[in-house]
C-alpha cells in the first residue's frame, strides 16, 4: 500500500493465542461463508475509507486450521495522519468481527471444542 499523501500506515495482526476465557486452547479452525464474507468485508473497508478519510484499507482473514502463534487476521489502514490510520484500522477489525460470516472452532487442551461466531 503506497500513496504520496500517506503519512501513516497502521497495521493490526490478530494471532491465535493459547487461552480464551480461562480455557487452554490447543488450536483453531476458521470457517467462512466466503462469498458473503468477501462482499461484507468490502463494504466494511469502503466504510472505513469514507468515515476516516483513509487513502486505502485492506483486510485478510485466514480460514482452516491454525496453530498457536499463527496469524489469523491482518488489517492495514493507510492515511494522511496517524489518528485516521489508527481509527480506520480499529473500525475495520471491530466491524469484521461483528458483521462478516466467519466462525471459529476452538479446540481445548482438555479435548473439548466449541464454535464461536463473530470470530474475525
N, C-alpha and C positions, 0 to 999 in steps of 0.2 A: 504494500500500500504506500504509494508516494503521491505527493502533491506539493507544489512550490509554496502554497499558502499554509502548509501544515507546520504548526509549532509544537504539537503534542500528539503523541501516539500512546494510547493506554491499552494494555493487554491484560486479560484475565484468563487464567488456565485453571480449570477445575480438575482435580485428580481424585482417584479412588483412594479413600482412606481406610484404615484398619478398624474403625469404630463408627457406629451410628446409634445414637440414642442409648448409649450404655451397653451396646452389644458388640462383641468382637466380630468383625467382618472378615471373611476369607477371600471373597471376590464378588464381582458384579456381572450381571448380564443385562445389557440395554437392548430394548426393542423399540421400534418406532413404526408408526403408520407413515411411511416415507413420503408419499405424495402430499399428504396433508401437512406433514411436518415441514417440508420444503416450502410449501405455499404460505403457511402461517409464519414460518421463520423469515421469509422475505418481507412479509408485512411488518414484522417487528423491526427489522433493520431499516425499512423505509420510514417508519415512525420515529425511530431514534435519530436518523439523519435530519428529518424535519424538525423534531422537537428540540434538539440540542445544537442544530446548525453544524452537524458533522460534515466533513468532507468525504468520508467513506466509513463503512462499518462492515464487519464480516463476523460470522459465527459458524463454527464447525463442531458438530457433535458426533461422537463415535457411537456405533452400535455393536452388539455382540459381546463376547466375553472379555472382561477387563480384569486385570490383576491389580493388587495393591500397588499404589505408586504410579500407575499409568495415567496419562491424561485422558479425560473423558470429554471435556468441552473446552473450546478455545474461543474467546471473543476479542476482537480488535476494534478500536474506535480511533479514527484519525480526525483531528480538528485543528483549528487555528490556535486554540488556547486550551490549557490543561483542564479548567473547570468543565468545559463542554466535553472533552475527551473522557474524563472520569465519569461524569454524569451519564453520557451516552453508553459507555461500557456497562455501567451498573444497570441501566434501564434494560439493555439487551438481555443480560443474563437473568434478571428478575422476571422479565416477560416470557422468555423462553421456558423457564421453569413452570410458569403458570399456564401458558397457553398452548404450547407445542406438544402434540401427542407422542411423548416419549415416556416410557416406563422402564423402571429398573427393578431387577430381581436381585435382592441381596442374599448372598449365601453366608451363613454364620458359622463360626468355628464349632458350635455345638451340633451342627448337622441340619439345623432348620434353615428355611429360606422364606422370604416374604417379598411380594410385589409391591412396589411403591410408585404411585402416579405423580406427575409433576416433578419428574426427576432430571430435568435437563440441566 
